[in-house]
Amino acid sequence: MYSVMIVDDELFVRKGLIEMIDWESSGFKVIDESDNGEDALAIIQAKKPDLVVTDIRMPVLDGLELIEAVSKLQLETEFVIISGYNDFRYAQQAVRFNVQDYVLKPIDPDDIQKALAKLRDKLSAKQRLRDQNRRQMGEKLIETLLWDEIGETVLDEWGQVSFFADAKAFTYILLEVNNVVPWKKAVSPARDQLMEAIRETVQELGAAASPPIVYEHRRTYGFIVPDTYLTLFGGDIHPFMRSALRRLKDAFALDLRIYAGKSVESLNRLRFSYNSAKETMQHKWIRYNTHALLYSDIADAELNYLHLHEPSIRTLIEAVEASDMNGIRSAIHHIFVDFLERNFSIEAIKTSIMQCVLGIAYSVRSVEGDEKELGLIEPILVWYDYNLTLEGLRGLFSEFASEAAELVKKLYNSGGKSGIHKIKSYVDQHFHQNLSLKSLAAQFFMNSAYIGQLFKKHYGVYFNDYLLQLRIEEAKKLMRQKDIRIYEIAERVGFNSAEYFVSQFEKVEKMTPTEYRNRMSNQ
């Protein structure tokens, strides 16, 4: 609602204007009136109305002189002239002083309403421009306060755009928007819409005369809360934060979190409050159930840069390779419990997740697959660039592991047969070498456990048993040649120890190599 003042030396004209015009529906409210230009000038200087409706002919100071005096004071008040004198000279002078409109007596209410409509649009445009300039200046000043050393001159500038009168302490707040990610096709409100809602919410809760400056920190929004904003909350910032969070969640249905830095006594130390707010936010996953977190809540807590235990990673990868969905859920559950119980830092969690992802990608390649076939491979590699809650991260990680397990299963059923035939052919030709599932995994860039599973599925025998049978059959052929000694046969078929060869031969054939050779000689 814009303010308006009526100036006319005739009482009935002033009262008639006030009564005949529906000021409120036009967006205006009459705040004062005067019967002469001199008194009107004093009131304009004190109350600074948005609009003055004035007659031309008045005692002491006429309408045009009043307009000229206000213009020299560089006030932004707009004017509409009402006069019974249809004299073009007045109109010329009025235009020179940027008068908004010129209305003749007798007054037609429609003419006034049209003039008010034009003026309202002009005032709205001016207000938007002022707000934009104020925000831009405020954002630059916040940058200065957060990153640079500042002096009294800058603080004086700040006083021109912010409402910090009588404040004795300041707290920097970070509001984080979570789980708005492209792979979920989540729709976020427009940046300007969200920032305006934050401004309105904070202003209303703080009963502030003007809205705060809101600064964007890459999907997180920061603003300053002076202690004067906390009067309605008994000076306690925590209920203030919870109230702001609740209102914004209701307005946008977003997953929001809010973090407060340490209160400081001077704007010169705002950078310290900002840095402590960032430190508070680093605890968001360890304190995942707390949506409004204070620096005092975490000041004595310590985050650890640790590594996941290798068996935890191995258990998950084996569950993926076996397409064991229950096993995947259980493994991920234990991994996240480990994060919480050992107070993993955000960086440590990021590193641990990437270790698991790389292991799963290797498993996909080991069955002649390509991890790029996974729809969630890009999200799981770039999630750190977005704000996620702990549950949001866990959900993405679980979906990725499950998707990888399905791909492994598909490849196992469709393409595994040709792959295992290549391996069997290699084993048939190189059984006399030092072969194992591990060496084959390195040779064929596959997972050793997966090779063992494929071998059993396609040939009905475990790899080690198959390899032993190959070596024993070759040994039996060599033993028919009497000039080759037993230890030489053992070496030729891949045994490093003659004693071990004898024990394995006896295990398979139920007789020693010598007994077998003697039997062959007697036939």
Phi and psi in degrees as a GROMACS rama.xvg file:
@    title "Ramachandran Plot"
@    xaxis  label "Phi"
@    yaxis  label "Psi"
@TYPE xy
-92.4724  147.19  TYR-2
-91.181  145.033  SER-3
-137.146  147.126  VAL-4
-126.15  139.428  MET-5
-106.55  128.587  ILE-6
-126.226  114.625  VAL-7
-161.001  141.131  ASP-8
-78.8965  -6.14439  ASP-9
-103.279  120.892  GLU-10
-60.4555  -45.5499  LEU-11
-65.6116  -29.4967  PHE-12
-67.3384  -45.7188  VAL-13
-60.796  -48.9472  ARG-14
-66.8341  -36.5565  LYS-15
-62.6591  -43.0625  GLY-16
-60.9816  -42.7961  LEU-17
-64.2109  -38.4684  ILE-18
-83.8317  -39.155  GLU-19
-78.2282  -20.3253  MET-20
-100.043  133.003  ILE-21
-84.043  80.3698  ASP-22
-60.9609  -42.7123  TRP-23
-63.2957  -42.1341  GLU-24
-66.8332  -21.2815  SER-25
-88.7214  -3.80096  SER-26
92.7175  20.9884  GLY-27
-127.903  160.326  PHE-28
-140.371  126.373  LYS-29
-75.0144  121.91  VAL-30
-108.2  -15.0144  ILE-31
-169.618  171.074  ASP-32
-149.105  162.166  GLU-33
-154.108  153.017  SER-34
-104.638  4.12328  ASP-35
-153.4  159.023  ASN-36
-67.8672  -34.325  GLY-37
-66.2778  -49.4853  GLU-38
-63.2079  -38.5382  ASP-39
-60.1239  -39.5846  ALA-40
-61.9187  -42.3134  LEU-41
-63.8499  -41.232  ALA-42
-66.9725  -39.9578  ILE-43
-62.1484  -41.8567  ILE-44
-63.7379  -35.4872  GLN-45
-79.908  -43.6841  ALA-46
-102.352  -17.3991  LYS-47
48.6201  61.3867  LYS-48
-65.9094  154.266  PRO-49
-72.8557  -31.4225  ASP-50
-138.527  141.19  LEU-51
-123.353  124.286  VAL-52
-101.156  116.374  VAL-53
-134.58  147.836  THR-54
-79.4733  161.729  ASP-55
-81.5575  -52.881  ILE-56
-86.564  109.429  ARG-57
-146.262  154.178  MET-58
-72.7998  162.958  PRO-59
68.2217  -62.994  VAL-60
-139.342  113.962  LEU-61
-78.1115  179.131  ASP-62
-60.7692  -44.6436  GLY-63
-67.69  -38.1879  LEU-64
-65.3515  -36.5776  GLU-65
-62.6015  -45.1267  LEU-66
-62.3402  -42.2206  ILE-67
-64.3075  -40.743  GLU-68
-64.6193  -41.9014  ALA-69
-65.9585  -38.4581  VAL-70
-61.3669  -40.8457  SER-71
-66.6659  -28.4273  LYS-72
-78.6738  -4.6535  LEU-73
59.2141  35.8533  GLN-74
-83.3703  156.053  LEU-75
-95.4408  15.0699  GLU-76
-64.6454  135.517  THR-77
-94.9915  156.02  GLU-78
-128.455  142.144  PHE-79
-123.018  125.104  VAL-80
-94.3857  134.983  ILE-81
-120.837  126.824  ILE-82
-153.6  149.892  SER-83
-87.698  -0.640721  GLY-84
-99.5936  108.296  TYR-85
-85.4785  69.6882  ASN-86
-115.615  119.602  ASP-87
-62.5999  -25.364  PHE-88
-61.8991  -38.9029  ARG-89
-63.3712  -40.4939  TYR-90
-63.546  -40.8554  ALA-91
-60.9927  -46.3562  GLN-92
-64.8557  -38.6003  GLN-93
-61.8892  -41.6644  ALA-94
-63.148  -38.3369  VAL-95
-59.9992  -29.8999  ARG-96
-98.6366  17.7609  PHE-97
57.5902  40.0252  ASN-98
-66.7255  138.013  VAL-99
-68.7999  -42.4514  GLN-100
-156.994  166.362  ASP-101
-136.643  112.398  TYR-102
-117.614  132.928  VAL-103
-91.032  148.861  LEU-104
-85.2312  149.437  LYS-105
-67.5254  144.252  PRO-106
-75.3164  130.008  ILE-107
-99.2695  117.503  ASP-108
-52.9401  -33.5717  PRO-109
-64.6676  -36.8323  ASP-110
-63.625  -42.4497  ASP-111
-64.0752  -43.6464  ILE-112
-61.0882  -40.3597  GLN-113
-66.0012  -40.1836  LYS-114
-64.2688  -39.5418  ALA-115
-66.1022  -38.6233  LEU-116
-62.8678  -44.7297  ALA-117
-63.1298  -41.3615  LYS-118
-67.6789  -38.6574  LEU-119
-60.0566  -42.6393  ARG-120
-62.3892  -40.4661  ASP-121
-66.4788  -43.8425  LYS-122
-65.17  -37.7484  LEU-123
-63.7945  -42.2755  SER-124
-64.5649  -40.9789  ALA-125
-64.2181  -39.1809  LYS-126
-66.3003  -41.3317  GLN-127
-61.6556  -41.3781  ARG-128
-65.0752  -43.0043  LEU-129
-61.634  -44.015  ARG-130
-62.7419  -41.513  ASP-131
-64.2618  -45.2037  GLN-132
-63.786  -39.8414  ASN-133
-63.7384  -43.4276  ARG-134
-65.9667  -43.0731  ARG-135
-62.3901  -43.8905  GLN-136
-65.4148  -41.1185  MET-137
-63.709  -40.5651  GLY-138
-64.9769  -39.475  GLU-139
-64.5104  -38.8108  LYS-140
-68.8998  -36.8592  LEU-141
-62.1531  -43.5284  ILE-142
-57.1658  -42.9915  GLU-143
-62.9686  -43.7401  THR-144
-65.426  -34.5531  LEU-145
-84.0368  -30.1303  LEU-146
-115.923  -22.9876  TRP-147
-121.99  162.121  ASP-148
-73.0428  135.433  GLU-149
-122.394  156.263  ILE-150
-117.1  -176.357  GLY-151
-64.5048  -31.3544  GLU-152
-61.1401  -44.1863  THR-153
-64.9071  -40.5587  VAL-154
-64.6259  -33.9913  LEU-155
-64.6588  -40.7933  ASP-156
-61.4708  -41.4927  GLU-157
-58.4809  -41.0428  TRP-158
-60.8826  -21.2116  GLY-159
-78.9836  -19.5722  GLN-160
-119.49  -5.56656  VAL-161
-130.021  160.994  SER-162
-107.727  83.2596  PHE-163
-121.666  22.4935  PHE-164
-59.8645  133.329  ALA-165
69.1954  4.6898  ASP-166
-72.4129  138.945  ALA-167
-114.94  -8.13925  LYS-168
-151.299  152.077  ALA-169
-137.341  140.657  PHE-170
-129.297  131.942  THR-171
-91.0483  131.823  TYR-172
-114.905  139.035  ILE-173
-116.132  126.05  LEU-174
-109.862  119.953  LEU-175
-107.673  130.09  GLU-176
-96.1998  120  VAL-177
-110.603  154.943  ASN-178
62.8568  20.4992  ASN-179
-95.0557  91.1804  VAL-180
-127.674  146.23  VAL-181
-63.782  -32.4649  PRO-182
-72.0518  -13.7232  TRP-183
-100.161  0.432837  LYS-184
52.8399  36.7332  LYS-185
-76.1079  140.176  ALA-186
-104.322  123.121  VAL-187
-100.159  146.42  SER-188
-62.276  157.478  PRO-189
-57.9215  144.327  ALA-190
-53.2391  -48.8438  ARG-191
-64.5141  -36.1393  ASP-192
-64.7581  -43.6766  GLN-193
-67.7877  -42.2492  LEU-194
-64.8023  -37.9675  MET-195
-65.6544  -39.312  GLU-196
-64.3193  -38.7643  ALA-197
-64.0737  -45.1855  ILE-198
-58.3314  -47.7251  ARG-199
-64.5383  -41.644  GLU-200
-63.831  -48.3994  THR-201
-65.2432  -40.4371  VAL-202
-62.5981  -43.9527  GLN-203
-67.6779  -45.0982  GLU-204
-64.9374  -35.8732  LEU-205
-87.6929  0.449211  GLY-206
49.7768  43.322  ALA-207
-88.5367  149.499  ALA-208
-72.5482  -27.7881  ALA-209
-138.366  152.479  SER-210
-69.4487  151.966  PRO-211
-75.5495  164.712  PRO-212
-84.4037  129.765  ILE-213
-109.602  130.299  VAL-214
-117.774  132.751  TYR-215
-88.9002  126.145  GLU-216
-115.76  70.3596  HIS-217
48.3811  80.4012  ARG-218
66.6965  12.1118  ARG-219
-133.475  142.525  THR-220
-117.674  131.225  TYR-221
-113.889  148.727  GLY-222
-156.414  160.055  PHE-223
-99.2562  133.413  ILE-224
-114.287  107.662  VAL-225
-76.3019  158.572  PRO-226
-62.6774  -21.1424  ASP-227
-67.5344  -19.2851  THR-228
-76.5023  -11.7519  TYR-229
-101.999  10.6892  LEU-230
-58.008  -44.1789  THR-231
-71.6291  -7.87971  LEU-232
-115.944  20.8536  PHE-233
63.3016  26.4009  GLY-234
79.4593  3.55423  GLY-235
-96.8994  119.727  ASP-236
-76.1445  -21.8652  ILE-237
-64.0608  -51.4605  HIS-238
-64.0738  -30.6103  PRO-239
-60.0632  -46.8893  PHE-240
-63.4212  -44.4214  MET-241
-63.8289  -38.9614  ARG-242
-65.2244  -44.104  SER-243
-61.7397  -43.6006  ALA-244
-62.7784  -45.0253  LEU-245
-62.1404  -44.615  ARG-246
-63.9314  -42.8731  ARG-247
-70.8591  -35.7525  LEU-248
-64.3117  -41.9301  LYS-249
-64.4665  -35.4299  ASP-250
-74.3348  -35.0026  ALA-251
-121.471  -7.90354  PHE-252
53.0377  43.1324  ALA-253
-105.235  156.336  LEU-254
-87.3972  97.8505  ASP-255
-109.064  149.631  LEU-256
-133.447  149.956  ARG-257
-133.652  137.518  ILE-258
-132.778  134.559  TYR-259
-111.91  134.996  ALA-260
-82.2451  -174.322  GLY-261
-76.9297  136.966  LYS-262
-66.0994  140.043  SER-263
-125.376  157.638  VAL-264
-90.7897  -8.45532  GLU-265
-145.895  146.437  SER-266
-62.3697  -23.4398  LEU-267
-60.4767  -24.3598  ASN-268
-104.801  18.5001  ARG-269
-61.5356  -31.5329  LEU-270
-58.6115  -37.1564  ARG-271
-64.9006  -41.1715  PHE-272
-64.9292  -40.5369  SER-273
-62.9535  -47.4424  TYR-274
-63.1299  -36.6304  ASN-275
-72.229  -27.968  SER-276
-67.4029  -40.5987  ALA-277
-63.9092  -39.9557  LYS-278
-63.2028  -40.1641  GLU-279
-60.7245  -40.9084  THR-280
-65.9212  -24.8619  MET-281
-64.5465  -16.6954  GLN-282
-96.5246  11.6294  HIS-283
-63.8907  -30.2272  LYS-284
-85.6403  -35.8373  TRP-285
-68.8647  -32.5398  ILE-286
-108.468  48.7463  ARG-287
-65.0303  -21.389  TYR-288
-83.351  -8.93587  ASN-289
-101.389  113.356  THR-290
-88.1936  -20.4617  HIS-291
-123.955  104.887  ALA-292
-115.303  133.85  LEU-293
-101.781  154.681  LEU-294
-59.9614  -36.9408  TYR-295
-63.6031  -22.5136  SER-296
-71.9125  -26.5051  ASP-297
-119.73  0.205351  ILE-298
-54.893  -35.5595  ALA-299
-100.893  3.38761  ASP-300
-87.6066  151.206  ALA-301
-124.818  129.817  GLU-302
-95.7756  146.78  LEU-303
-117.917  136.533  ASN-304
-92.499  95.8444  TYR-305
-120.982  172.224  LEU-306
-115.876  148.134  HIS-307
-64.8496  147.232  LEU-308
-65.7409  137.037  HIS-309
-54.971  -40.9363  GLU-310
-59.3617  -30.8057  PRO-311
-65.4344  -42.9639  SER-312
-67.2906  -43.764  ILE-313
-62.2395  -40.625  ARG-314
-61.9044  -43.1067  THR-315
-64.1858  -46.8536  LEU-316
-63.6023  -40.0496  ILE-317
-65.0997  -35.9736  GLU-318
-66.2092  -38.4656  ALA-319
-64.7689  -44.4915  VAL-320
-64.8974  -29.9327  GLU-321
-91.0114  1.63181  ALA-322
52.2838  40.4955  SER-323
-96.3543  95.3269  ASP-324
-64.4659  -39.6351  MET-325
-64.1197  -39.8161  ASN-326
-64.3601  -37.4829  GLY-327
-63.4358  -47.652  ILE-328
-60.5541  -42.1493  ARG-329
-66.2253  -43.0448  SER-330
-63.9104  -43.437  ALA-331
-67.8383  -37.344  ILE-332
-58.1252  -46.6628  HIS-333
-68.7496  -33.521  HIS-334
-63.3713  -45.6981  ILE-335
-72.1205  -31.5111  PHE-336
-62.7945  -39.5784  VAL-337
-62.7989  -41.9367  ASP-338
-54.726  -46.059  PHE-339
-74.6322  -43.3569  LEU-340
-68.0457  -31.0764  GLU-341
-104.106  11.907  ARG-342
53.3954  54.4648  ASN-343
-64.3019  137.851  PHE-344
-73.874  165.121  SER-345
-59.5424  -41.8091  ILE-346
-63.6076  -38.3121  GLU-347
-66.9835  -38.947  ALA-348
-64.9324  -43.421  ILE-349
-57.7282  -47.8302  LYS-350
-62.0716  -42.3106  THR-351
-64.7959  -43.1964  SER-352
-60.9814  -42.4802  ILE-353
-66.6379  -34.599  MET-354
-58.9687  -45.2668  GLN-355
-65.7919  -42.1077  CYS-356
-62.3997  -43.9752  VAL-357
-64.1794  -38.9919  LEU-358
-64.4242  -40.1954  GLY-359
-68.2566  -40.0573  ILE-360
-61.7309  -39.4152  ALA-361
-63.2394  -38.6324  TYR-362
-64.265  -38.4821  SER-363
-64.4405  -43.9583  VAL-364
-65.5031  -30.1942  ARG-365
-68.2426  -17.4283  SER-366
-107.601  30.0131  VAL-367
62.8757  31.7876  GLU-368
-105.213  175.851  GLY-369
-127.414  120.17  ASP-370
-62.5826  -17.0257  GLU-371
-68.5826  -14.7327  LYS-372
-70.3958  -17.1814  GLU-373
-77.6149  125.976  LEU-374
-63.7854  -26.1403  GLY-375
-100.323  10.6945  LEU-376
-66.4487  -41.1198  ILE-377
-68.2721  -48.2759  GLU-378
-55.821  -40.7262  PRO-379
-71.9772  -17.4725  ILE-380
-92.1633  -18.8303  LEU-381
-119.501  6.06464  VAL-382
-56.8771  -27.8473  TRP-383
-67.6251  -16.9619  TYR-384
-80.6881  -2.91048  ASP-385
-120.004  161.966  TYR-386
-87.6118  114.633  ASN-387
-121.984  144.378  LEU-388
-77.1007  169.818  THR-389
-61.4191  -41.7359  LEU-390
-67.5173  -34.3517  GLU-391
-63.5647  -42.8557  GLY-392
-66.003  -44.8667  LEU-393
-61.4417  -40.9672  ARG-394
-62.7298  -45.0848  GLY-395
-62.1103  -44.9795  LEU-396
-62.5193  -42.94  PHE-397
-64.8327  -42.9018  SER-398
-64.4803  -39.9659  GLU-399
-63.2771  -47.244  PHE-400
-62.9079  -40.0242  ALA-401
-67.0057  -40.1967  SER-402
-63.9491  -41.1785  GLU-403
-63.3268  -39.7323  ALA-404
-62.7164  -40.1721  ALA-405
-65.1354  -39.353  GLU-406
-66.7107  -42.7208  LEU-407
-59.1372  -43.819  VAL-408
-62.0665  -42.7751  LYS-409
-63.2374  -45.9528  LYS-410
-65.3905  -37.3878  LEU-411
-60.9481  -42.0993  TYR-412
-78.5019  -29.5731  ASN-413
-102.109  -46.0683  SER-414
-109.074  -3.58446  GLY-415
-69.2565  -28.9783  GLY-416
-62.5833  -46.0555  LYS-417
-66.1566  -36.7486  SER-418
-64.9188  -41.9016  GLY-419
-72.689  -27.2523  ILE-420
-65.6575  -38.3205  HIS-421
-62.9757  -41.3632  LYS-422
-65.8621  -43.3821  ILE-423
-62.9866  -39.1771  LYS-424
-63.36  -39.755  SER-425
-64.1371  -43.8554  TYR-426
-63.6046  -40.4017  VAL-427
-60.8091  -31.4356  ASP-428
-90.9482  -22.6799  GLN-429
-123.366  21.7756  HIS-430
-60.799  -23.9486  PHE-431
-76.5489  -8.6797  HIS-432
-88.4023  176.746  GLN-433
-80.4368  81.6536  ASN-434
-95.6747  148.206  LEU-435
-158.169  167.224  SER-436
-59.8305  -35.787  LEU-437
-65.8782  -44.0307  LYS-438
-68.5922  -34.6466  SER-439
-67.1444  -38.5028  LEU-440
-59.6014  -42.5701  ALA-441
-67.734  -36.6185  ALA-442
-69.3962  -40.547  GLN-443
-106.822  6.59639  PHE-444
55.3884  47.1226  PHE-445
-129.128  165.645  MET-446
-78.9948  134.516  ASN-447
-63.0209  -41.3692  SER-448
-64.162  -39.0048  ALA-449
-65.8528  -39.9587  TYR-450
-58.8462  -44.5393  ILE-451
-60.4746  -40.7635  GLY-452
-65.184  -45.4738  GLN-453
-60.5621  -42.4774  LEU-454
-60.6266  -46.5335  PHE-455
-65.4094  -39.9097  LYS-456
-65.6494  -45.8296  LYS-457
-85.4122  -26.4321  HIS-458
-118.728  -1.56813  TYR-459
67.126  16.9687  GLY-460
-144.767  146.985  VAL-461
-70.8426  148.311  TYR-462
-55.0251  -47.7302  PHE-463
-62.5374  -36.5869  ASN-464
-68.367  -39.8538  ASP-465
-63.2284  -45.9107  TYR-466
-61.686  -42.6194  LEU-467
-61.8199  -42.3604  LEU-468
-64.0399  -40.0885  GLN-469
-59.1067  -46.5608  LEU-470
-66.6253  -40.1892  ARG-471
-66.0828  -40.635  ILE-472
-63.7237  -41.257  GLU-473
-66.7728  -37.9033  GLU-474
-61.7403  -40.0553  ALA-475
-63.6565  -36.5162  LYS-476
-65.9098  -42.0336  LYS-477
-69.0403  -30.894  LEU-478
-70.866  -12.9322  MET-479
-75.5258  -13.9846  ARG-480
-95.1653  107.932  GLN-481
-69.1141  -16.5207  LYS-482
-86.2366  -0.803851  ASP-483
-101.938  124.998  ILE-484
-78.0292  162.047  ARG-485
-61.3941  -43.9696  ILE-486
-67.5965  -29.7942  TYR-487
-70.0196  -38.1694  GLU-488
-62.7158  -42.8169  ILE-489
-58.4024  -44.4478  ALA-490
-65.4357  -40.644  GLU-491
-66.8115  -30.0505  ARG-492
-96.9787  4.29688  VAL-493
106.617  10.5206  GLY-494
-97.7801  131.791  PHE-495
-81.4629  -15.9738  ASN-496
-129.97  128.327  SER-497
-64.8106  -38.2462  ALA-498
-63.1845  -41.604  GLU-499
-66.7558  -38.9793  TYR-500
-58.8015  -45.1058  PHE-501
-61.5516  -43.673  VAL-502
-65.7745  -39.1927  SER-503
-72.2723  -37.666  GLN-504
-61.7714  -45.4436  PHE-505
-64.613  -34.7319  GLU-506
-64.1584  -40.0251  LYS-507
-82.0618  -45.9303  VAL-508
-95.9488  -6.7214  GLU-509
63.4052  26.3742  LYS-510
-160.274  160.085  MET-511
-78.7174  162.828  THR-512
-58.3077  -38.4573  PRO-513
-64.185  -44.4732  THR-514
-61.2345  -40.6692  GLU-515
-63.4519  -43.5902  TYR-516
-63.1694  -42.2753  ARG-517
-63.3283  -40.7916  ASN-518
-62.1898  -42.7523  ARG-519
-64.9227  -32.4171  MET-520
-70.7502  -29.6566  SER-521
-84.0044  -5.13217  ASN-522
